[in-house]
Amino acid sequence: YENLRIQGIDGDYGGVGLEVTERNGWVTVVSPIPGTPGARAGIRAGDQFHSIEGVAADTMGVDQAVALLRGRPGTEVSVEMRRPGVEEPVPFTLAREVIQLKAVPFVAMLDGSVGYVPLRSVLESSSAELREALDSLRSEGMDKVVVDLRNNPGGLLDQGIAVADLFLDADLPIVETRGRAREQNASYRASQQDRYDGMPVVVLVNGASASASEIVAGALQDHDRAVVLGESSYGKGSVQSLYQLSGGSVLRLTTARWFTPVGRSIDKDAEARFSSNGHQALAINGQFSTGPDLEGRPTFESRGGRTLYGGGGIAPDVFVTPETLTGAEEAAVRGLYQQAGAFYVALFNYAVRYVQEHPGLQLGFELSDADLSGFYRALPEWDVSVDRDDFRRGRRFVRYQLEREIALQAWGERGEFLQGRPYDRQLERALELLADSTTPSDLLEAVAPPEAAASAGS
């Protein structure tokens, strides 16, 4: 149903853990799976393949790229990545691993009764994993929830529908597909009552939330069931069909587009994606962030009469950008990105060493200037050469990245999330809204119209 490829969408495989799609003629990373070789090496959402194993990628399709990236666990694959703001392709050597895909890697209870559930992708088990996570948190006292779809590249249409179904009453529309051929036209509706009726829900999205995850966000937004917060999503609103050809090849054609319950198409064309690339700021988490982009977009009304926007991805009800770097910081970080593979290997190696040398380490730790200086002195051990002034200017970025990596090595993904929480402006805004809301209606009343929220959040 889509040209977004997740390596091993229904099982384990030997690969590097990158979800990829075609964007502006290039095979592009939508999201690296946390904890996998691609993520550890520092490959980021928005990076584009310049070459894979020495094969130029400018005319390469998604399927060919995925085939080259996969292989026997333990073997290596070399890639070069095009990255915004970096003139030369950035080289990486990645060791393939068995990639175990889990839609919900962990859960957390925040501020007493707010459940936090990250949904990383939309796999065959996603709705079941999400239901189990939510039921478990509810048994512990959860009465409000944040569902985090940031960096969720989507996956399976039927699972996107099943996830939305958890929060909607029976027979409410979830998504509609429209194509040239009659058999491509279909409407999908909720099949059961809202499992979490009366519970306020905030859905987090960003520019790497794509495809089936956009179906979820769009359906809940259209029915006023959740407040969507963050940045505009990717804008993958097309439906693909696969046709088997002789010789084992597969032809992939766009045969339809999907629409939200109120009739919005959120598909962002290549020209719009290209134009938005010129207005990006580098965030402290290493991703590129864009501000509100509502001008000229068609408007719709939600079930309760709120203004919604079509085209260009799911526009959140509340625009909140992540913490971004200054121009001087971004210029300094480009030097690190130019040798990104080696730099992120150094981050990983130093984090492992730091955890070993600090057995009493606790969540919420803060690296001192002396710690950062020690990291700088250790960089040559891993063949990383960074100008001292660039390192000094980029130390806020380095501190964030190193603290997150140390937390990941010490306590896993949940620990990494908790360590980075103070930097997460989007999550903190969600918690502020939920603090004053006991019902979904309270939450909607607390949200300003998107136009006002856009200026406030940018």
Backbone torsions as a table, in degrees:
resi	resn	phi	psi	omega
1	TYR	NA	-2.2	-178.1
2	GLU	-160.7	158.7	179.4
3	ASN	-93.5	8.4	173.9
4	LEU	-78.3	121.8	-176.0
5	ARG	-109.5	126.6	169.5
6	ILE	-107.9	121.9	-179.0
7	GLN	-63.3	116.1	177.5
8	GLY	74.5	54.2	-172.7
9	ILE	-65.0	-21.9	-177.5
10	ASP	-122.9	22.5	179.0
11	GLY	179.0	-169.4	179.6
12	ASP	-88.1	157.6	-179.6
13	TYR	-160.7	167.8	174.0
14	GLY	-95.2	113.6	-177.1
15	GLY	-164.5	-160.2	-175.0
16	VAL	-118.0	-1.5	172.3
17	GLY	79.4	39.7	178.5
18	LEU	-117.7	130.0	172.2
19	GLU	-92.7	126.9	-171.2
20	VAL	-129.8	158.1	175.4
21	THR	-149.0	174.8	174.0
22	GLU	-92.8	133.1	179.7
23	ARG	-144.7	118.2	179.2
24	ASN	55.7	35.8	177.5
25	GLY	85.2	2.7	-179.5
26	TRP	-122.9	143.6	171.8
27	VAL	-71.0	121.1	-168.2
28	THR	-123.6	141.0	176.7
29	VAL	-77.5	120.5	173.5
30	VAL	-82.6	-44.1	178.4
31	SER	-163.7	134.9	169.3
32	PRO	-82.1	141.4	177.8
33	ILE	-76.2	124.1	-177.9
34	PRO	-53.6	137.9	176.2
35	GLY	84.7	0.3	-178.9
36	THR	-98.3	169.3	-177.6
37	PRO	-54.8	-42.6	-179.6
38	GLY	-62.4	-42.6	179.6
39	ALA	-68.6	-42.8	-178.7
40	ARG	-65.2	-31.9	-179.3
41	ALA	-74.6	-15.9	178.8
42	GLY	99.6	11.5	173.6
43	ILE	-68.6	137.1	-170.7
44	ARG	-120.1	159.5	171.4
45	ALA	-58.0	134.0	-178.3
46	GLY	97.4	-17.5	174.3
47	ASP	-63.0	143.5	-179.3
48	GLN	-121.3	140.9	-177.0
49	PHE	-74.0	121.6	172.4
50	HIS	-87.1	-39.0	175.6
51	SER	-157.3	155.4	173.9
52	ILE	-132.5	121.1	-178.1
53	GLU	53.5	38.6	178.0
54	GLY	80.1	-2.6	179.8
55	VAL	-91.8	122.2	-179.8
56	ALA	-59.5	137.9	-173.4
57	ALA	-103.2	4.4	-175.5
58	ASP	-67.7	-22.0	176.4
59	THR	-117.4	15.3	-175.2
60	MET	-86.0	138.0	175.0
61	GLY	-87.4	168.3	-178.6
62	VAL	-61.4	-44.9	-177.4
63	ASP	-62.0	-41.2	178.8
64	GLN	-65.0	-40.5	179.2
65	ALA	-62.9	-45.2	-179.8
66	VAL	-62.7	-40.4	179.6
67	ALA	-62.3	-37.9	179.3
68	LEU	-73.1	-32.3	-178.9
69	LEU	-75.1	-31.0	179.7
70	ARG	-76.4	158.8	177.3
71	GLY	169.5	-175.1	-177.8
72	ARG	-68.3	132.8	177.5
73	PRO	-54.9	136.1	-178.7
74	GLY	100.8	-20.3	176.7
75	THR	-83.5	162.3	-176.6
76	GLU	-109.9	153.0	174.7
77	VAL	-134.9	133.6	-179.8
78	SER	-101.8	136.7	179.2
79	VAL	-136.5	156.6	170.2
80	GLU	-124.0	134.9	-174.2
81	MET	-117.4	137.3	168.8
82	ARG	-85.2	133.0	-176.1
83	ARG	-134.9	132.8	178.3
84	PRO	-55.3	133.5	177.6
85	GLY	86.2	-5.4	179.7
86	VAL	-116.9	122.7	-171.8
87	GLU	-69.2	-46.7	-174.9
88	GLU	-96.9	149.8	175.7
89	PRO	-58.0	142.2	-177.5
90	VAL	-98.0	122.0	-177.3
91	PRO	-85.7	143.9	174.3
92	PHE	-138.3	145.0	168.4
93	THR	-119.3	118.6	-173.0
94	LEU	-114.8	133.5	175.2
95	ALA	-91.8	121.1	-179.1
96	ARG	-65.3	145.4	177.1
97	GLU	-135.1	165.1	168.8
98	VAL	-71.6	118.8	-177.6
99	ILE	-96.7	116.5	178.5
100	GLN	-99.9	113.1	-175.3
101	LEU	-88.2	125.0	176.7
102	LYS	-130.9	123.8	-174.5
103	ALA	-69.5	-39.3	179.1
104	VAL	-117.8	97.3	-174.0
105	PRO	-74.4	-24.3	-179.9
106	PHE	-167.7	170.6	172.7
107	VAL	-135.2	165.2	177.6
108	ALA	-150.3	148.9	172.5
109	MET	-105.4	121.0	-175.4
110	LEU	-114.4	144.4	175.2
111	ASP	51.6	35.6	173.4
112	GLY	92.5	-52.8	-173.8
113	SER	-139.8	14.0	178.9
114	VAL	-99.7	115.7	176.6
115	GLY	-79.1	142.8	175.7
116	TYR	-122.9	121.0	-178.1
117	VAL	-130.7	110.7	173.9
118	PRO	-84.3	126.2	175.1
119	LEU	-106.6	105.0	-169.2
120	ARG	-77.5	-31.9	-178.9
121	SER	-159.1	171.8	-177.1
122	VAL	-113.0	87.4	-175.7
123	LEU	-102.7	-177.1	-180.0
124	GLU	-61.5	-27.2	-176.5
125	SER	-101.5	5.3	-169.2
126	SER	-61.1	-49.2	-176.9
127	SER	-64.6	-38.0	178.9
128	ALA	-67.6	-42.8	178.6
129	GLU	-63.9	-41.8	-179.6
130	LEU	-66.2	-43.5	179.0
131	ARG	-61.1	-43.8	179.3
132	GLU	-62.8	-42.0	-179.5
133	ALA	-64.9	-45.1	-179.0
134	LEU	-66.7	-41.6	179.2
135	ASP	-63.6	-38.8	179.4
136	SER	-64.6	-44.8	179.2
137	LEU	-66.2	-37.5	179.2
138	ARG	-64.5	-35.8	177.9
139	SER	-66.7	-19.5	178.5
140	GLU	-95.2	3.3	176.3
141	GLY	111.1	7.1	178.9
142	MET	-64.5	131.1	173.5
143	ASP	-128.6	3.9	174.9
144	LYS	-146.9	156.0	-176.3
145	VAL	-147.3	144.3	169.2
146	VAL	-109.7	118.9	174.7
147	VAL	-101.8	115.6	-173.1
148	ASP	-96.2	107.7	177.2
149	LEU	-104.0	11.7	178.1
150	ARG	-63.8	137.9	-179.9
151	ASN	63.6	18.1	176.2
152	ASN	-89.3	111.9	-174.2
153	PRO	-81.9	1.3	-179.2
154	GLY	91.7	-147.2	-178.7
155	GLY	152.8	-95.2	-172.8
156	LEU	-106.9	129.7	-179.5
157	LEU	-59.2	-46.3	-175.9
158	ASP	-64.9	-31.4	178.2
159	GLN	-76.4	-32.4	172.6
160	GLY	-60.6	-42.3	177.0
161	ILE	-63.5	-43.2	-178.6
162	ALA	-65.2	-36.0	178.0
163	VAL	-66.3	-47.3	178.4
164	ALA	-61.6	-35.4	-178.7
165	ASP	-58.8	-27.7	-179.4
166	LEU	-62.9	-25.5	-172.3
167	PHE	-111.9	2.1	-175.1
168	LEU	-120.4	151.3	177.5
169	ASP	-75.2	155.3	-176.7
170	ALA	-54.7	139.7	174.5
171	ASP	78.0	-0.7	174.1
172	LEU	-73.0	138.0	179.8
173	PRO	-67.4	143.7	179.2
174	ILE	-111.9	-48.1	-178.9
175	VAL	-159.3	152.3	177.6
176	GLU	-131.0	137.8	175.1
177	THR	-108.8	139.0	179.6
178	ARG	-132.8	126.8	179.8
179	GLY	-137.6	178.0	179.2
180	ARG	-70.0	-38.1	179.1
181	ALA	-86.9	142.2	-176.6
182	ARG	-58.7	-36.2	-177.1
183	GLU	-68.6	-12.9	178.1
184	GLN	-86.6	-7.3	-179.9
185	ASN	-89.2	123.7	-178.9
186	ALA	-154.7	151.4	176.7
187	SER	-126.0	134.3	-176.7
188	TYR	-118.7	134.3	-175.9
189	ARG	-126.1	160.5	175.9
190	ALA	-66.4	144.0	-174.7
191	SER	-110.3	-3.7	-176.8
192	GLN	-145.7	167.9	177.6
193	GLN	-71.9	155.6	178.8
194	ASP	-55.1	114.6	-176.6
195	ARG	-69.6	-22.3	-176.6
196	TYR	-123.4	42.4	-177.4
197	ASP	-54.9	132.2	178.0
198	GLY	86.7	-3.0	-177.7
199	MET	-95.1	123.0	176.1
200	PRO	-63.2	137.5	-176.5
201	VAL	-131.0	129.9	169.0
202	VAL	-113.8	130.9	177.5
203	VAL	-109.0	124.4	178.4
204	LEU	-94.6	133.5	177.5
205	VAL	-136.8	159.3	171.9
206	ASN	-148.4	-171.0	-175.3
207	GLY	-66.8	-10.7	177.0
208	ALA	-103.6	9.7	172.3
209	SER	-86.2	117.9	-170.1
210	ALA	-136.6	158.4	166.0
211	SER	58.1	-118.4	-175.0
212	ALA	-62.3	-29.6	176.5
213	SER	-69.5	-29.2	175.6
214	GLU	-71.7	-30.9	174.1
215	ILE	-60.4	-44.7	179.5
216	VAL	-62.0	-52.9	-177.9
217	ALA	-61.4	-42.3	-178.7
218	GLY	-64.8	-42.0	-179.2
219	ALA	-66.3	-44.9	-179.0
220	LEU	-68.0	-33.9	177.7
221	GLN	-70.0	-44.6	-178.5
222	ASP	-60.2	-37.9	-178.2
223	HIS	-90.3	9.9	-179.2
224	ASP	56.2	30.3	-179.4
225	ARG	-87.6	-22.0	-179.3
226	ALA	-145.7	154.8	169.3
227	VAL	-94.2	127.1	178.7
228	VAL	-96.2	129.9	-172.3
229	LEU	-134.6	143.0	177.0
230	GLY	132.6	-127.2	180.0
231	GLU	-123.7	162.5	178.8
232	SER	-57.5	140.0	-177.7
233	SER	-76.6	-179.0	-170.3
234	TYR	-64.1	-40.8	-178.3
235	GLY	90.4	49.1	178.7
236	LYS	-105.6	89.3	-174.8
237	GLY	-113.2	22.7	179.5
238	SER	-105.6	155.4	179.2
239	VAL	-113.0	132.4	179.7
240	GLN	-113.3	149.4	173.7
241	SER	-121.4	147.2	-179.5
242	LEU	-105.9	134.8	178.9
243	TYR	-124.6	123.8	-179.6
244	GLN	-76.5	129.5	178.5
245	LEU	-108.1	164.1	176.9
246	SER	-64.1	145.9	-178.4
247	GLY	86.9	2.5	175.8
248	GLY	91.9	-2.7	179.1
249	SER	-74.6	160.2	179.7
250	VAL	-125.6	130.5	175.8
251	LEU	-100.4	127.0	-178.0
252	ARG	-113.0	119.9	-177.5
253	LEU	-125.0	142.4	171.7
254	THR	-76.7	117.8	-174.3
255	THR	-114.4	-13.1	-178.2
256	ALA	-162.5	170.6	171.2
257	ARG	-124.1	152.5	178.1
258	TRP	-107.4	153.5	-174.7
259	PHE	-131.5	144.7	178.5
260	THR	-72.6	171.4	-177.0
261	PRO	-55.5	-31.9	179.8
262	VAL	-92.5	7.2	174.0
263	GLY	96.6	15.4	179.7
264	ARG	-79.9	132.3	163.1
265	SER	-96.4	127.4	-177.4
266	ILE	-105.4	10.7	-176.6
267	ASP	-64.9	129.4	178.0
268	LYS	-104.3	119.4	-177.3
269	ASP	-73.6	167.2	-175.0
270	ALA	-61.5	-36.7	-179.4
271	GLU	-63.7	-40.8	179.4
272	ALA	-66.1	-40.1	179.1
273	ARG	-63.4	-42.0	-177.9
274	PHE	-64.6	-43.1	-177.5
275	SER	-66.9	-32.4	-179.2
276	SER	-72.6	-21.9	-177.8
277	ASN	-65.0	-21.6	-178.3
278	GLY	-83.7	-1.8	-176.4
279	HIS	-125.4	46.4	-176.7
280	GLN	-111.1	145.4	174.6
281	ALA	-116.2	144.6	179.4
282	LEU	-81.1	124.1	179.6
283	ALA	-87.6	163.0	-177.8
284	ILE	-65.3	-21.6	178.2
285	ASN	-82.6	1.3	176.7
286	GLY	92.9	-4.3	178.3
287	GLN	-96.7	161.7	178.4
288	PHE	-95.8	137.9	-173.5
289	SER	-118.4	142.6	175.7
290	THR	-120.1	150.4	178.5
291	GLY	-82.3	-173.4	179.9
292	PRO	-59.3	144.5	-177.1
293	ASP	-138.1	59.6	-173.4
294	LEU	-94.4	-16.0	-174.1
295	GLU	-61.4	128.7	176.2
296	GLY	79.6	0.7	-178.6
297	ARG	-85.4	143.3	179.2
298	PRO	-65.2	146.6	-178.4
299	THR	-108.1	150.8	178.5
300	PHE	-138.2	171.5	175.2
301	GLU	-117.2	137.9	175.5
302	SER	-72.0	175.5	179.1
303	ARG	-55.4	-33.5	-179.5
304	GLY	-97.5	7.2	175.7
305	GLY	94.5	9.7	177.6
306	ARG	-77.6	151.3	178.5
307	THR	-78.8	128.2	177.1
308	LEU	-125.1	164.7	-175.5
309	TYR	-124.9	139.8	174.6
310	GLY	-101.1	172.1	179.4
311	GLY	67.1	149.1	173.0
312	GLY	69.8	25.9	179.6
313	GLY	89.2	177.3	175.3
314	ILE	-77.6	115.3	176.5
315	ALA	-81.6	123.3	-177.1
316	PRO	-67.3	156.3	173.8
317	ASP	-68.7	-32.0	178.8
318	VAL	-128.1	113.1	177.6
319	PHE	-82.7	122.3	174.2
320	VAL	-138.0	119.5	178.1
321	THR	-89.2	153.0	176.0
322	PRO	-70.0	168.7	177.4
323	GLU	-64.6	124.8	-175.8
324	THR	-109.6	163.5	-179.5
325	LEU	-88.7	154.9	173.1
326	THR	-73.0	168.5	178.5
327	GLY	-59.6	-41.1	179.8
328	ALA	-66.4	-41.0	178.6
329	GLU	-64.7	-42.9	-178.5
330	GLU	-63.9	-40.6	177.8
331	ALA	-61.4	-38.9	179.1
332	ALA	-68.4	-39.0	-177.4
333	VAL	-69.1	-27.3	178.0
334	ARG	-58.0	-35.2	177.4
335	GLY	-63.5	-36.7	176.2
336	LEU	-68.9	-40.4	-179.3
337	TYR	-65.6	-31.3	-178.2
338	GLN	-61.9	-29.1	175.7
339	GLN	-118.7	41.5	-168.2
340	ALA	-56.6	-39.8	-177.9
341	GLY	-57.0	-49.8	-179.0
342	ALA	-67.5	-37.8	-178.2
343	PHE	-63.6	-43.0	-178.0
344	TYR	-75.7	-27.1	169.8
345	VAL	-63.0	-41.6	178.1
346	ALA	-63.2	-41.7	176.4
347	LEU	-56.5	-48.2	-178.8
348	PHE	-61.9	-49.8	-176.8
349	ASN	-63.3	-41.8	-180.0
350	TYR	-67.7	-37.1	178.8
351	ALA	-63.0	-43.3	177.9
352	VAL	-60.1	-45.1	179.0
353	ARG	-62.8	-43.3	-177.3
354	TYR	-62.0	-42.4	179.4
355	VAL	-63.5	-41.3	179.3
356	GLN	-64.2	-35.9	-176.5
357	GLU	-85.6	-7.3	-178.8
358	HIS	-130.3	72.1	-176.4
359	PRO	-63.7	-21.6	-179.8
360	GLY	-95.0	14.8	-177.1
361	LEU	-58.8	139.2	179.6
362	GLN	-127.5	152.2	177.0
363	LEU	-56.4	143.4	-177.5
364	GLY	91.8	4.6	178.5
365	PHE	-61.8	157.5	176.9
366	GLU	-129.0	129.7	176.9
367	LEU	-74.9	135.4	178.6
368	SER	-85.3	169.4	174.4
369	ASP	-60.8	-33.9	177.9
370	ALA	-65.5	-37.8	176.9
371	ASP	-62.1	-44.4	-179.9
372	LEU	-65.5	-38.0	176.9
373	SER	-63.9	-38.2	176.5
374	GLY	-63.5	-39.1	176.6
375	PHE	-63.8	-42.9	179.7
376	TYR	-61.2	-43.7	-179.5
377	ARG	-65.7	-26.6	-177.7
378	ALA	-84.5	-13.6	-175.0
379	LEU	-54.9	-40.3	179.7
380	PRO	-59.9	-23.3	177.0
381	GLU	-58.8	-27.6	-177.5
382	TRP	-115.7	28.6	174.0
383	ASP	59.1	38.4	176.7
384	VAL	-111.8	125.2	178.4
385	SER	-119.4	115.3	-177.7
386	VAL	-126.7	132.4	176.3
387	ASP	-58.7	134.5	-175.8
388	ARG	-60.1	-39.3	179.8
389	ASP	-67.4	-39.1	176.4
390	ASP	-62.8	-41.9	179.1
391	PHE	-62.5	-41.5	179.8
392	ARG	-64.0	-43.8	-179.3
393	ARG	-68.2	-30.6	-177.9
394	GLY	-97.2	14.7	-172.1
395	ARG	-65.9	-27.5	177.3
396	ARG	-64.6	-42.2	176.1
397	PHE	-65.3	-45.5	-178.9
398	VAL	-62.4	-43.5	-179.5
399	ARG	-60.2	-45.9	179.5
400	TYR	-60.3	-49.7	-177.1
401	GLN	-63.2	-40.8	-177.2
402	LEU	-71.6	-40.6	177.6
403	GLU	-63.2	-40.9	178.7
404	ARG	-65.2	-41.1	-179.3
405	GLU	-67.4	-40.6	177.3
406	ILE	-61.9	-44.6	179.3
407	ALA	-63.2	-38.9	178.3
408	LEU	-62.2	-44.2	-179.3
409	GLN	-70.0	-31.1	-177.3
410	ALA	-82.5	-40.1	-170.5
411	TRP	-132.8	5.7	179.0
412	GLY	81.6	-170.0	-173.9
413	GLU	-63.2	-36.9	-179.9
414	ARG	-64.6	-42.2	177.4
415	GLY	-64.9	-39.9	177.4
416	GLU	-60.2	-43.5	178.8
417	PHE	-61.7	-47.8	-177.6
418	LEU	-65.3	-37.6	178.4
419	GLN	-64.2	-38.1	-177.5
420	GLY	-86.5	-4.2	-175.5
421	ARG	-55.5	-41.1	-178.9
422	PRO	-59.6	-22.0	179.5
423	TYR	-88.4	-9.3	-169.9
424	ASP	-88.3	88.7	-178.3
425	ARG	-63.5	-35.3	-178.2
426	GLN	-67.7	-45.4	177.8
427	LEU	-64.3	-42.5	-178.8
428	GLU	-63.1	-37.4	176.3
429	ARG	-66.3	-38.8	177.0
430	ALA	-60.7	-42.9	-179.8
431	LEU	-66.8	-35.4	176.7
432	GLU	-62.3	-44.0	179.8
433	LEU	-65.1	-41.8	-178.2
434	LEU	-70.3	-28.6	-178.0
435	ALA	-60.1	-31.6	-177.6
436	ASP	-101.7	14.5	-174.9
437	SER	-126.9	126.6	175.5
438	THR	-108.8	-14.2	178.4
439	THR	-134.8	162.4	175.0
440	PRO	-57.6	-35.0	178.9
441	SER	-64.8	-41.1	176.4
442	ASP	-57.8	-42.8	-177.2
443	LEU	-64.2	-43.9	179.8
444	LEU	-64.4	-37.9	179.9
445	GLU	-67.4	-25.7	-178.8
446	ALA	-79.8	-9.7	-174.7
447	VAL	-98.9	127.4	176.4
448	ALA	-74.0	161.7	174.3
449	PRO	-56.6	151.0	-177.3
450	PRO	-54.0	-34.4	-178.9
451	GLU	-61.8	-45.7	179.9
452	ALA	-70.0	-39.5	-179.6
453	ALA	-64.1	-31.9	-178.3
454	ALA	-62.0	-47.3	-178.8
455	SER	-70.1	-33.2	-179.8
456	ALA	-71.5	-34.6	-175.4
457	GLY	-86.6	-13.0	-177.1
458	SER	-92.2	NA	NA
